[in-house]
Amino acid sequence: MKYLTFLMAVLMTMVVSCEKKEAKKYLKYHGRLDKLEGPEAEKELIFHFPRALYKVYEVKDAGKFYIDSRQDLVKNKLLSGQGWEPEVQTILKEKTRPGTTAIDVGAHIGTHSLILSDSVGERGRVIAFEPDLKLYSELVENLELNEKKNVTALRAGLGDEFSSQEAWVPSAYIIPLDSLGLDNVSLIKIDVPGEEETILKGAEETLLKNRPFIVLEISGNRPGQKARRRDRVENAVKWLQERGYDLFMINNNYNLWFAEPL
């Protein structure tokens, strides 16, 4: 029995050690650039952010953002003077509890991370995940620009196991949210179309332990979508319902959902 106990302790130490080694392979920003951790080559890219190629735009009730000429839906919305997904931001403000931890999965350039930062307050924290290196660098710069010291930004994606994703250059690490062992989580926002199920499965322990509210984008529920995409929506909804969540579409939008623990 003593040997079995010893063996289990050794195995647990190996697992924790492995997870720590995985964590060193991706960039981690802890509220200050001089605390940036991760691969040296990638850190240099963050330290040499090309500000001359960007302009700073301030959006009422949203924050200040570095925006370059390589625009997308989010940046175009900000350039028009409007916040991104105001219906989602309303939920983030109402449901995120001060002094807790909030998770932003698929943080992009930080539009929702900034809202979550204000919502959790000085005693809370936000953990933002963004695997794309360019977007990650913009996320970090926007956090610096808005002086958000309570946000930790990880250049990593979420899934149901440790792996790497070659779709990004350089490749990005994928980790299960459960591997972080988080407590006091009040809200999780997920915007990674096509990866909803794997992200949820890798966060099952976190959901069952903390019972957070979830804001979730599930692409594929619009009328006329292919059957396999509709199946993906149904699978994610069913998975959450089986774990004690009630789901509602946000503002009659076919791809934005709010999940509330029963």
Secondary structure, DSSP 8 states (H G I E B T S, - for coil): -HHHHHHHHHHHHHHHHHHHHHHTTS-EEESSGGG-BS-HHHHHHHHT--GGG-EEEEETTTEEEEE-SS--HHHHHHHTT--S-HHHHHHHHHHS-TTSEEEEES-TTSHHHHHHHHHH-TT-EEEEE---HHHHHHHHHHHHHTT-TTEEEESEEE-SS-EEETTSSS-EEEE-GGGG---SEEEEEE--TT-HHHHHHTTHHHHHHH--EEEEE-TT-STT--HHHHHHHHHHHHHHHHTTEEEEESTT-SSEEEEEE-
